[in-house]
């Protein structure tokens, strides 16, 4: 099952980061502060026992084959 919480956090971070890059926002802006918060939340979530990394599925060679 997909880790929707982690995907949501990473998606929000990626969107904010792109906005900051396009606008050239300095470090102290609310957008940059939110990115730092998201980094912390993502790290805490990944450190949780049983948390699966969000992102792309495993390569086909690593997947279990039926049978």
Phi and psi restraints in degrees (range 20) as a CNS / XPLOR table:
assign (resid 1 and name C) (resid 2 and name N)
       (resid 2 and name CA) (resid 2 and name C) 1.0 -72.5 20.0 2
assign (resid 2 and name N) (resid 2 and name CA)
       (resid 2 and name C) (resid 3 and name N) 1.0 145.8 20.0 2
assign (resid 2 and name C) (resid 3 and name N)
       (resid 3 and name CA) (resid 3 and name C) 1.0 -90.0 20.0 2
assign (resid 3 and name N) (resid 3 and name CA)
       (resid 3 and name C) (resid 4 and name N) 1.0 89.4 20.0 2
assign (resid 3 and name C) (resid 4 and name N)
       (resid 4 and name CA) (resid 4 and name C) 1.0 -67.4 20.0 2
assign (resid 4 and name N) (resid 4 and name CA)
       (resid 4 and name C) (resid 5 and name N) 1.0 -33.0 20.0 2
assign (resid 4 and name C) (resid 5 and name N)
       (resid 5 and name CA) (resid 5 and name C) 1.0 -62.8 20.0 2
assign (resid 5 and name N) (resid 5 and name CA)
       (resid 5 and name C) (resid 6 and name N) 1.0 -47.1 20.0 2
assign (resid 5 and name C) (resid 6 and name N)
       (resid 6 and name CA) (resid 6 and name C) 1.0 -65.2 20.0 2
assign (resid 6 and name N) (resid 6 and name CA)
       (resid 6 and name C) (resid 7 and name N) 1.0 -40.0 20.0 2
assign (resid 6 and name C) (resid 7 and name N)
       (resid 7 and name CA) (resid 7 and name C) 1.0 -63.1 20.0 2
assign (resid 7 and name N) (resid 7 and name CA)
       (resid 7 and name C) (resid 8 and name N) 1.0 -39.8 20.0 2
assign (resid 7 and name C) (resid 8 and name N)
       (resid 8 and name CA) (resid 8 and name C) 1.0 -63.5 20.0 2
assign (resid 8 and name N) (resid 8 and name CA)
       (resid 8 and name C) (resid 9 and name N) 1.0 -45.8 20.0 2
assign (resid 8 and name C) (resid 9 and name N)
       (resid 9 and name CA) (resid 9 and name C) 1.0 -61.7 20.0 2
assign (resid 9 and name N) (resid 9 and name CA)
       (resid 9 and name C) (resid 10 and name N) 1.0 -46.3 20.0 2
assign (resid 9 and name C) (resid 10 and name N)
       (resid 10 and name CA) (resid 10 and name C) 1.0 -67.0 20.0 2
assign (resid 10 and name N) (resid 10 and name CA)
       (resid 10 and name C) (resid 11 and name N) 1.0 -35.0 20.0 2
assign (resid 10 and name C) (resid 11 and name N)
       (resid 11 and name CA) (resid 11 and name C) 1.0 -66.9 20.0 2
assign (resid 11 and name N) (resid 11 and name CA)
       (resid 11 and name C) (resid 12 and name N) 1.0 -44.1 20.0 2
assign (resid 11 and name C) (resid 12 and name N)
       (resid 12 and name CA) (resid 12 and name C) 1.0 -62.7 20.0 2
assign (resid 12 and name N) (resid 12 and name CA)
       (resid 12 and name C) (resid 13 and name N) 1.0 -40.8 20.0 2
assign (resid 12 and name C) (resid 13 and name N)
       (resid 13 and name CA) (resid 13 and name C) 1.0 -63.3 20.0 2
assign (resid 13 and name N) (resid 13 and name CA)
       (resid 13 and name C) (resid 14 and name N) 1.0 -44.7 20.0 2
assign (resid 13 and name C) (resid 14 and name N)
       (resid 14 and name CA) (resid 14 and name C) 1.0 -62.8 20.0 2
assign (resid 14 and name N) (resid 14 and name CA)
       (resid 14 and name C) (resid 15 and name N) 1.0 -41.1 20.0 2
assign (resid 14 and name C) (resid 15 and name N)
       (resid 15 and name CA) (resid 15 and name C) 1.0 -64.7 20.0 2
assign (resid 15 and name N) (resid 15 and name CA)
       (resid 15 and name C) (resid 16 and name N) 1.0 -46.5 20.0 2
assign (resid 15 and name C) (resid 16 and name N)
       (resid 16 and name CA) (resid 16 and name C) 1.0 -63.2 20.0 2
assign (resid 16 and name N) (resid 16 and name CA)
       (resid 16 and name C) (resid 17 and name N) 1.0 -41.4 20.0 2
assign (resid 16 and name C) (resid 17 and name N)
       (resid 17 and name CA) (resid 17 and name C) 1.0 -62.6 20.0 2
assign (resid 17 and name N) (resid 17 and name CA)
       (resid 17 and name C) (resid 18 and name N) 1.0 -41.8 20.0 2
assign (resid 17 and name C) (resid 18 and name N)
       (resid 18 and name CA) (resid 18 and name C) 1.0 -63.5 20.0 2
assign (resid 18 and name N) (resid 18 and name CA)
       (resid 18 and name C) (resid 19 and name N) 1.0 -41.0 20.0 2
assign (resid 18 and name C) (resid 19 and name N)
       (resid 19 and name CA) (resid 19 and name C) 1.0 -61.9 20.0 2
assign (resid 19 and name N) (resid 19 and name CA)
       (resid 19 and name C) (resid 20 and name N) 1.0 -45.5 20.0 2
assign (resid 19 and name C) (resid 20 and name N)
       (resid 20 and name CA) (resid 20 and name C) 1.0 -62.7 20.0 2
assign (resid 20 and name N) (resid 20 and name CA)
       (resid 20 and name C) (resid 21 and name N) 1.0 -39.4 20.0 2
assign (resid 20 and name C) (resid 21 and name N)
       (resid 21 and name CA) (resid 21 and name C) 1.0 -66.8 20.0 2
assign (resid 21 and name N) (resid 21 and name CA)
       (resid 21 and name C) (resid 22 and name N) 1.0 -43.3 20.0 2
assign (resid 21 and name C) (resid 22 and name N)
       (resid 22 and name CA) (resid 22 and name C) 1.0 -66.7 20.0 2
assign (resid 22 and name N) (resid 22 and name CA)
       (resid 22 and name C) (resid 23 and name N) 1.0 -40.0 20.0 2
assign (resid 22 and name C) (resid 23 and name N)
       (resid 23 and name CA) (resid 23 and name C) 1.0 -87.5 20.0 2
assign (resid 23 and name N) (resid 23 and name CA)
       (resid 23 and name C) (resid 24 and name N) 1.0 -11.4 20.0 2
assign (resid 23 and name C) (resid 24 and name N)
       (resid 24 and name CA) (resid 24 and name C) 1.0 65.6 20.0 2
assign (resid 24 and name N) (resid 24 and name CA)
       (resid 24 and name C) (resid 25 and name N) 1.0 41.1 20.0 2
assign (resid 24 and name C) (resid 25 and name N)
       (resid 25 and name CA) (resid 25 and name C) 1.0 -71.9 20.0 2
assign (resid 25 and name N) (resid 25 and name CA)
       (resid 25 and name C) (resid 26 and name N) 1.0 137.7 20.0 2
assign (resid 25 and name C) (resid 26 and name N)
       (resid 26 and name CA) (resid 26 and name C) 1.0 -73.4 20.0 2
assign (resid 26 and name N) (resid 26 and name CA)
       (resid 26 and name C) (resid 27 and name N) 1.0 173.2 20.0 2
assign (resid 26 and name C) (resid 27 and name N)
       (resid 27 and name CA) (resid 27 and name C) 1.0 -62.8 20.0 2
assign (resid 27 and name N) (resid 27 and name CA)
       (resid 27 and name C) (resid 28 and name N) 1.0 -35.3 20.0 2
assign (resid 27 and name C) (resid 28 and name N)
       (resid 28 and name CA) (resid 28 and name C) 1.0 -82.6 20.0 2
assign (resid 28 and name N) (resid 28 and name CA)
       (resid 28 and name C) (resid 29 and name N) 1.0 4.4 20.0 2
assign (resid 28 and name C) (resid 29 and name N)
       (resid 29 and name CA) (resid 29 and name C) 1.0 -75.0 20.0 2
assign (resid 29 and name N) (resid 29 and name CA)
       (resid 29 and name C) (resid 30 and name N) 1.0 158.2 20.0 2
assign (resid 29 and name C) (resid 30 and name N)
       (resid 30 and name CA) (resid 30 and name C) 1.0 -58.1 20.0 2
assign (resid 30 and name N) (resid 30 and name CA)
       (resid 30 and name C) (resid 31 and name N) 1.0 -34.5 20.0 2
assign (resid 30 and name C) (resid 31 and name N)
       (resid 31 and name CA) (resid 31 and name C) 1.0 -64.1 20.0 2
assign (resid 31 and name N) (resid 31 and name CA)
       (resid 31 and name C) (resid 32 and name N) 1.0 -43.7 20.0 2
assign (resid 31 and name C) (resid 32 and name N)
       (resid 32 and name CA) (resid 32 and name C) 1.0 -67.5 20.0 2
assign (resid 32 and name N) (resid 32 and name CA)
       (resid 32 and name C) (resid 33 and name N) 1.0 -35.9 20.0 2
assign (resid 32 and name C) (resid 33 and name N)
       (resid 33 and name CA) (resid 33 and name C) 1.0 -65.4 20.0 2
assign (resid 33 and name N) (resid 33 and name CA)
       (resid 33 and name C) (resid 34 and name N) 1.0 -38.6 20.0 2
assign (resid 33 and name C) (resid 34 and name N)
       (resid 34 and name CA) (resid 34 and name C) 1.0 -66.0 20.0 2
assign (resid 34 and name N) (resid 34 and name CA)
       (resid 34 and name C) (resid 35 and name N) 1.0 -37.1 20.0 2
assign (resid 34 and name C) (resid 35 and name N)
       (resid 35 and name CA) (resid 35 and name C) 1.0 -60.9 20.0 2
assign (resid 35 and name N) (resid 35 and name CA)
       (resid 35 and name C) (resid 36 and name N) 1.0 -42.1 20.0 2
assign (resid 35 and name C) (resid 36 and name N)
       (resid 36 and name CA) (resid 36 and name C) 1.0 -63.4 20.0 2
assign (resid 36 and name N) (resid 36 and name CA)
       (resid 36 and name C) (resid 37 and name N) 1.0 -40.5 20.0 2
assign (resid 36 and name C) (resid 37 and name N)
       (resid 37 and name CA) (resid 37 and name C) 1.0 -62.9 20.0 2
assign (resid 37 and name N) (resid 37 and name CA)
       (resid 37 and name C) (resid 38 and name N) 1.0 -43.9 20.0 2
assign (resid 37 and name C) (resid 38 and name N)
       (resid 38 and name CA) (resid 38 and name C) 1.0 -63.2 20.0 2
assign (resid 38 and name N) (resid 38 and name CA)
       (resid 38 and name C) (resid 39 and name N) 1.0 -40.1 20.0 2
assign (resid 38 and name C) (resid 39 and name N)
       (resid 39 and name CA) (resid 39 and name C) 1.0 -58.0 20.0 2
assign (resid 39 and name N) (resid 39 and name CA)
       (resid 39 and name C) (resid 40 and name N) 1.0 -42.9 20.0 2
assign (resid 39 and name C) (resid 40 and name N)
       (resid 40 and name CA) (resid 40 and name C) 1.0 -66.5 20.0 2
assign (resid 40 and name N) (resid 40 and name CA)
       (resid 40 and name C) (resid 41 and name N) 1.0 -44.4 20.0 2
assign (resid 40 and name C) (resid 41 and name N)
       (resid 41 and name CA) (resid 41 and name C) 1.0 -62.9 20.0 2
assign (resid 41 and name N) (resid 41 and name CA)
       (resid 41 and name C) (resid 42 and name N) 1.0 -40.8 20.0 2
assign (resid 41 and name C) (resid 42 and name N)
       (resid 42 and name CA) (resid 42 and name C) 1.0 -64.3 20.0 2
assign (resid 42 and name N) (resid 42 and name CA)
       (resid 42 and name C) (resid 43 and name N) 1.0 -43.7 20.0 2
assign (resid 42 and name C) (resid 43 and name N)
       (resid 43 and name CA) (resid 43 and name C) 1.0 -63.5 20.0 2
assign (resid 43 and name N) (resid 43 and name CA)
       (resid 43 and name C) (resid 44 and name N) 1.0 -42.7 20.0 2
assign (resid 43 and name C) (resid 44 and name N)
       (resid 44 and name CA) (resid 44 and name C) 1.0 -63.9 20.0 2
assign (resid 44 and name N) (resid 44 and name CA)
       (resid 44 and name C) (resid 45 and name N) 1.0 -40.2 20.0 2
assign (resid 44 and name C) (resid 45 and name N)
       (resid 45 and name CA) (resid 45 and name C) 1.0 -67.0 20.0 2
assign (resid 45 and name N) (resid 45 and name CA)
       (resid 45 and name C) (resid 46 and name N) 1.0 -41.2 20.0 2
assign (resid 45 and name C) (resid 46 and name N)
       (resid 46 and name CA) (resid 46 and name C) 1.0 -68.6 20.0 2
assign (resid 46 and name N) (resid 46 and name CA)
       (resid 46 and name C) (resid 47 and name N) 1.0 -28.1 20.0 2
assign (resid 46 and name C) (resid 47 and name N)
       (resid 47 and name CA) (resid 47 and name C) 1.0 -77.8 20.0 2
assign (resid 47 and name N) (resid 47 and name CA)
       (resid 47 and name C) (resid 48 and name N) 1.0 -15.4 20.0 2
assign (resid 47 and name C) (resid 48 and name N)
       (resid 48 and name CA) (resid 48 and name C) 1.0 -63.1 20.0 2
assign (resid 48 and name N) (resid 48 and name CA)
       (resid 48 and name C) (resid 49 and name N) 1.0 141.2 20.0 2
assign (resid 48 and name C) (resid 49 and name N)
       (resid 49 and name CA) (resid 49 and name C) 1.0 -66.9 20.0 2
assign (resid 49 and name N) (resid 49 and name CA)
       (resid 49 and name C) (resid 50 and name N) 1.0 135.2 20.0 2
assign (resid 49 and name C) (resid 50 and name N)
       (resid 50 and name CA) (resid 50 and name C) 1.0 85.9 20.0 2
assign (resid 50 and name N) (resid 50 and name CA)
       (resid 50 and name C) (resid 51 and name N) 1.0 -0.5 20.0 2
assign (resid 50 and name C) (resid 51 and name N)
       (resid 51 and name CA) (resid 51 and name C) 1.0 -77.2 20.0 2
assign (resid 51 and name N) (resid 51 and name CA)
       (resid 51 and name C) (resid 52 and name N) 1.0 132.7 20.0 2
assign (resid 51 and name C) (resid 52 and name N)
       (resid 52 and name CA) (resid 52 and name C) 1.0 -100.0 20.0 2
assign (resid 52 and name N) (resid 52 and name CA)
       (resid 52 and name C) (resid 53 and name N) 1.0 142.3 20.0 2
assign (resid 52 and name C) (resid 53 and name N)
       (resid 53 and name CA) (resid 53 and name C) 1.0 -67.6 20.0 2
assign (resid 53 and name N) (resid 53 and name CA)
       (resid 53 and name C) (resid 54 and name N) 1.0 137.9 20.0 2
assign (resid 53 and name C) (resid 54 and name N)
       (resid 54 and name CA) (resid 54 and name C) 1.0 -82.6 20.0 2
assign (resid 54 and name N) (resid 54 and name CA)
       (resid 54 and name C) (resid 55 and name N) 1.0 162.0 20.0 2
assign (resid 54 and name C) (resid 55 and name N)
       (resid 55 and name CA) (resid 55 and name C) 1.0 128.8 20.0 2
assign (resid 55 and name N) (resid 55 and name CA)
       (resid 55 and name C) (resid 56 and name N) 1.0 -148.3 20.0 2
assign (resid 55 and name C) (resid 56 and name N)
       (resid 56 and name CA) (resid 56 and name C) 1.0 -74.5 20.0 2
assign (resid 56 and name N) (resid 56 and name CA)
       (resid 56 and name C) (resid 57 and name N) 1.0 149.6 20.0 2
assign (resid 56 and name C) (resid 57 and name N)
       (resid 57 and name CA) (resid 57 and name C) 1.0 -68.5 20.0 2
assign (resid 57 and name N) (resid 57 and name CA)
       (resid 57 and name C) (resid 58 and name N) 1.0 165.7 20.0 2
assign (resid 57 and name C) (resid 58 and name N)
       (resid 58 and name CA) (resid 58 and name C) 1.0 -62.5 20.0 2
assign (resid 58 and name N) (resid 58 and name CA)
       (resid 58 and name C) (resid 59 and name N) 1.0 150.3 20.0 2
assign (resid 58 and name C) (resid 59 and name N)
       (resid 59 and name CA) (resid 59 and name C) 1.0 -59.6 20.0 2
assign (resid 59 and name N) (resid 59 and name CA)
       (resid 59 and name C) (resid 60 and name N) 1.0 155.9 20.0 2
assign (resid 59 and name C) (resid 60 and name N)
       (resid 60 and name CA) (resid 60 and name C) 1.0 -58.0 20.0 2
assign (resid 60 and name N) (resid 60 and name CA)
       (resid 60 and name C) (resid 61 and name N) 1.0 -33.4 20.0 2
assign (resid 60 and name C) (resid 61 and name N)
       (resid 61 and name CA) (resid 61 and name C) 1.0 -66.3 20.0 2
assign (resid 61 and name N) (resid 61 and name CA)
       (resid 61 and name C) (resid 62 and name N) 1.0 -28.3 20.0 2
assign (resid 61 and name C) (resid 62 and name N)
       (resid 62 and name CA) (resid 62 and name C) 1.0 -91.1 20.0 2
assign (resid 62 and name N) (resid 62 and name CA)
       (resid 62 and name C) (resid 63 and name N) 1.0 -9.8 20.0 2
assign (resid 62 and name C) (resid 63 and name N)
       (resid 63 and name CA) (resid 63 and name C) 1.0 -75.1 20.0 2
assign (resid 63 and name N) (resid 63 and name CA)
       (resid 63 and name C) (resid 64 and name N) 1.0 150.1 20.0 2
assign (resid 63 and name C) (resid 64 and name N)
       (resid 64 and name CA) (resid 64 and name C) 1.0 -77.2 20.0 2
assign (resid 64 and name N) (resid 64 and name CA)
       (resid 64 and name C) (resid 65 and name N) 1.0 138.5 20.0 2
assign (resid 64 and name C) (resid 65 and name N)
       (resid 65 and name CA) (resid 65 and name C) 1.0 -95.1 20.0 2
assign (resid 65 and name N) (resid 65 and name CA)
       (resid 65 and name C) (resid 66 and name N) 1.0 142.4 20.0 2
assign (resid 65 and name C) (resid 66 and name N)
       (resid 66 and name CA) (resid 66 and name C) 1.0 -66.7 20.0 2
assign (resid 66 and name N) (resid 66 and name CA)
       (resid 66 and name C) (resid 67 and name N) 1.0 144.3 20.0 2
